[in-house]
Amino acid sequence: MPRTEKRSRFTVRFETRSIGLLQHMDTLNFTEIMRLSWKQAWNIIERAVRRGRERKKDYPSIIGIYEKSYRKGHKYITLVYDMVNNGVDYIAYERKKKSPDEYYDKLTKEEISNIKAVSMDMWDPFMSSTMDHIPEASSKIVFDRFHVMKHVNEAVDKTRKDENKKLKNKGIIDLNGTRYMWLYSSDNLPEKYRERFNELKRSDLLTGKAYSMKENIRNLWSSLSMDEGKKYWQSWYSWVMHSSVDAMKDVARMMKVHIGKILNYFTHHITNARAEGINSKIALIDEMAFGYRNREHLKAAIYFRCGNLQLYS
């Protein structure tokens, strides 16, 4: 039987079967089933990843850059996601400017010029790196709508906390225990909250106003064109800035600084939503460890399970 590589003890057939198993189970179970050592199992993973990375010829034209915490949120990695082929294209440690810099520096001028759009969070180091490397980056960067809405939701929650504190000082506990209720969209609000929610919405609470602002800005991305989106944004911004909801005003000011890159959505129609499946896989890799004992093992595990690579010999 042919061997996978020179001086390898494994046949092509054995390693093909091993890769299939490792795609769907943790390394510990694999070693017990196949009666192999940790080192042998990791050699299979690392060889497969090396083959897959070496075979990769075309760099993506549409990418997403986002951060992912691991080791219980104490450390971060930066992931570059191929939004066309749905796979992790690059992994860097930390979430600094140098993290995407490392990715861009490996690309040729032709590969750089081939990048048509970049979706990312509103994180200055990622934006700065992309602006430095990608021609006409201002028209290609799309600030992810879900990250924008995360800031808006945080403003609603801050409004609730501040208002609840003031009300409790007056002996009013109307907002007690309502934290999660305000984070739902109106379409997804569970029935068990509906009656209380409607009652609070009818009262003259700042939290209710903040919630209405949140629900309205969600409709921005449903606009039919860039021009319509601009008009919608200007109307929403004016409403917020003439209100008394300070936390939402702060978010509106932040969005105004980056509004061009938010509205680039209407040119490219991309978000980092596709990466959520990858995030779930990485969370599982982190939770179960899959036997990695150093950072390079973590990288290999992510490329192996999330890289959409041609792994087989």
C-alpha positions in Angstrom: 0.0 0.0 0.0 1.3 3.5 -0.8 2.5 5.7 2.1 1.2 9.3 2.6 4.7 10.7 2.7 8.3 9.5 2.5 9.3 7.7 5.7 5.7 7.8 7.0 4.4 4.7 8.8 0.8 5.4 7.7 -0.7 4.3 4.4 -2.9 6.6 2.4 -5.9 4.6 3.2 -5.2 4.6 7.0 -4.6 8.4 7.0 -7.6 9.1 4.9 -9.8 7.3 7.4 -8.0 9.0 10.3 -8.7 12.5 8.9 -12.3 11.6 8.5 -12.6 10.5 12.1 -10.6 13.5 13.5 -13.0 15.8 11.7 -15.8 14.6 13.9 -14.3 13.7 17.3 -11.8 15.0 19.8 -8.2 13.8 19.7 -8.4 11.8 22.9 -11.2 9.6 21.7 -9.4 9.2 18.4 -6.2 8.0 20.0 -8.1 5.5 22.1 -10.1 4.1 19.1 -7.1 4.0 16.8 -4.5 3.0 19.4 -2.2 5.8 18.5 -0.2 8.3 20.6 -1.0 12.0 21.0 2.1 12.8 18.9 1.0 10.4 16.1 -2.5 12.0 16.1 -1.2 15.5 15.9 1.3 14.5 13.2 -1.7 13.4 11.1 -3.5 16.7 11.7 -0.5 18.9 11.1 0.5 17.0 7.9 -3.1 17.4 6.6 -3.1 21.1 7.4 0.2 21.6 5.7 -1.0 19.8 2.6 -4.2 21.8 2.5 -2.4 25.1 3.0 0.2 24.3 0.3 -2.5 23.3 -2.2 -4.3 26.6 -1.7 -3.7 28.8 -4.7 -6.4 31.4 -4.9 -6.7 34.0 -2.1 -10.2 35.2 -1.4 -11.7 38.3 -2.9 -14.2 39.0 -0.1 -13.0 38.6 3.5 -14.2 39.0 7.0 -11.8 40.0 9.9 -13.0 39.4 13.4 -11.7 38.6 16.8 -12.5 35.4 18.8 -11.8 34.9 22.5 -10.4 31.6 23.8 -9.2 30.1 27.0 -12.3 31.3 28.8 -12.1 34.8 27.3 -8.6 35.6 28.7 -6.9 35.5 25.3 -7.8 36.6 21.7 -7.1 35.5 18.2 -7.8 37.4 15.0 -9.4 35.4 12.2 -9.5 36.2 8.5 -12.5 34.5 7.0 -12.9 33.6 3.3 -16.5 34.7 2.7 -16.7 33.1 -0.7 -15.4 29.6 0.1 -16.5 29.7 3.8 -13.3 28.9 5.6 -10.7 30.4 8.0 -8.0 31.7 5.7 -5.6 33.1 8.4 -5.1 33.1 12.1 -3.1 35.6 14.1 -2.7 36.0 17.9 -4.1 38.9 19.8 -6.3 41.6 18.2 -3.8 44.3 17.3 -3.0 46.1 14.1 -0.2 43.8 13.5 -2.6 40.8 13.4 -4.2 41.6 10.0 -0.9 43.2 9.0 0.7 39.8 9.0 -2.0 38.5 6.7 -1.8 41.3 4.2 2.0 41.3 4.2 1.9 37.7 2.9 -0.2 38.6 -0.2 1.2 39.7 -3.5 0.2 43.0 -5.1 -2.2 41.1 -7.4 -3.8 39.3 -4.5 -4.2 42.5 -2.6 -5.8 44.2 -5.6 -8.2 41.3 -5.9 -9.8 42.0 -2.5 -13.1 43.6 -3.3 -14.7 43.9 0.2 -13.7 43.5 3.8 -16.3 43.0 6.6 -15.1 43.8 10.1 -16.1 45.0 13.5 -15.8 48.7 14.4 -12.3 48.0 15.7 -9.7 50.7 14.9 -6.7 48.4 14.6 -8.4 46.2 12.0 -9.6 49.3 10.1 -6.2 51.0 10.3 -4.4 47.9 9.0 -6.8 47.5 6.1 -6.6 51.2 5.2 -2.8 50.8 5.1 -2.8 47.8 2.8 -5.9 47.8 0.6 -6.3 50.3 -2.3 -9.5 52.4 -2.0 -10.2 50.7 1.3 -12.7 53.4 2.4 -15.1 52.1 -0.2 -14.4 48.4 0.5 -14.6 48.2 4.3 -18.0 47.2 5.6 -18.6 47.6 9.4 -20.6 44.6 10.4 -24.2 45.3 11.1 -24.4 42.8 14.0 -21.5 44.5 15.7 -23.2 47.9 15.3 -26.3 46.5 16.8 -24.3 45.1 19.7 -23.3 48.7 20.6 -27.0 49.8 20.2 -28.1 47.0 22.5 -25.5 48.0 25.1 -26.9 51.5 25.0 -30.4 50.2 25.7 -29.0 48.2 28.6 -27.1 51.1 30.1 -30.2 53.3 29.9 -32.2 50.6 31.7 -29.6 50.2 34.5 -29.3 54.0 35.0 -33.0 54.5 35.0 -33.7 51.5 37.3 -31.2 52.8 39.8 -33.0 56.2 39.9 -36.4 54.6 40.1 -35.4 52.3 43.0 -34.2 55.3 45.0 -37.8 56.4 44.7 -39.1 53.0 45.8 -40.3 52.1 42.2 -39.2 48.6 41.0 -40.9 48.5 37.6 -37.7 47.8 35.7 -36.4 45.1 38.1 -35.7 41.8 36.3 -36.3 43.2 32.8 -32.7 43.1 31.5 -33.1 40.4 28.9 -36.5 41.5 27.8 -35.2 44.7 26.2 -32.5 42.9 24.3 -35.0 40.9 22.2 -36.2 42.3 18.9 -39.9 43.0 18.8 -40.4 40.1 16.4 -38.6 37.6 18.7 -40.0 38.7 22.1 -41.1 35.5 24.0 -44.8 35.4 24.8 -44.1 35.2 28.5 -42.7 38.8 28.4 -45.3 40.3 26.1 -47.9 41.7 28.6 -45.3 43.3 30.9 -43.3 44.6 28.0 -46.3 46.3 26.4 -47.2 47.8 29.8 -43.7 49.2 30.3 -43.5 50.5 26.6 -46.7 52.5 27.2 -45.2 54.2 30.2 -42.9 57.3 29.8 -39.6 55.5 30.5 -36.3 56.4 28.9 -35.7 52.7 28.5 -38.7 52.4 26.3 -37.6 55.2 24.2 -34.1 53.7 23.8 -35.7 50.4 22.8 -37.8 52.2 20.1 -34.6 53.8 18.8 -32.9 50.4 18.7 -35.8 48.8 16.8 -35.9 51.6 14.3 -32.1 51.6 13.5 -32.5 47.8 12.8 -34.5 48.8 9.7 -31.6 50.8 8.3 -30.2 47.7 6.6 -33.6 47.0 4.9 -33.3 50.2 2.9 -33.5 49.6 -0.8 -30.5 51.7 -1.8 -27.5 53.7 -0.5 -29.4 56.9 -0.9 -32.4 55.6 0.9 -30.1 54.3 3.7 -28.5 57.7 4.0 -31.9 59.4 4.4 -33.0 56.9 6.9 -29.8 57.3 8.9 -30.1 61.1 8.9 -33.7 61.0 10.2 -32.8 58.4 12.9 -29.7 60.4 14.0 -31.7 63.7 14.2 -34.4 61.9 16.4 -31.8 60.5 18.8 -29.8 63.7 19.1 -32.9 65.7 20.0 -33.9 63.1 22.6 -32.9 62.8 26.3 -31.4 59.3 26.0 -27.7 60.0 26.6 -26.4 56.5 26.1 -28.1 56.3 22.7 -26.7 59.7 21.8 -23.2 58.3 22.4 -23.8 55.4 20.1 -25.2 57.7 17.4 -22.1 59.9 17.6 -19.9 56.9 17.2 -21.9 55.7 14.3 -21.7 59.1 12.6 -17.9 58.9 12.6 -18.0 55.6 10.8 -21.3 56.0 8.8 -19.6 55.7 5.4 -18.2 52.3 6.2 -21.6 51.2 7.7 -23.4 52.3 4.6 -20.9 50.5 2.4 -23.2 47.5 3.2 -25.4 48.7 0.4 -22.6 48.3 -2.1 -21.3 44.9 -1.0 -24.2 43.4 1.0 -21.9 41.4 3.3 -21.9 40.8 7.1 -19.9 38.5 9.4 -23.0 36.4 10.0 -21.6 33.5 8.0 -18.7 33.3 10.5 -21.1 32.4 13.4 -20.9 28.7 12.4 -17.1 29.0 12.5 -17.3 30.7 15.9 -19.3 27.8 17.3 -16.8 25.3 16.0 -13.9 27.2 17.5 -15.7 27.5 20.8 -16.1 23.7 20.8 -12.4 23.3 20.0 -11.5 25.5 22.9 -13.9 23.9 25.3 -12.8 20.3 24.6 -9.2 21.4 24.0 -8.8 18.5 21.4 -5.4 17.9 23.0 -3.7 21.1 22.0 -1.0 22.0 24.5 0.4 25.1 22.8 -0.8 27.9 20.5 0.3 26.2 17.3 -1.9 23.2 18.2 -4.8 25.6 18.5 -4.0 27.0 15.1 -3.7 23.6 13.5 -7.0 22.5 15.0 -8.8 25.5 13.6 -7.4 25.1 10.2 -8.1 21.4 10.3 -11.7 21.8 11.2 -12.6 25.2 9.9 -10.2 26.0 7.0 -12.2 24.3 4.2 -8.9 22.8 3.0 -8.2 19.8 0.8 -6.8 17.7 3.7 -6.5 14.2 2.2 -3.3 12.8 0.8 
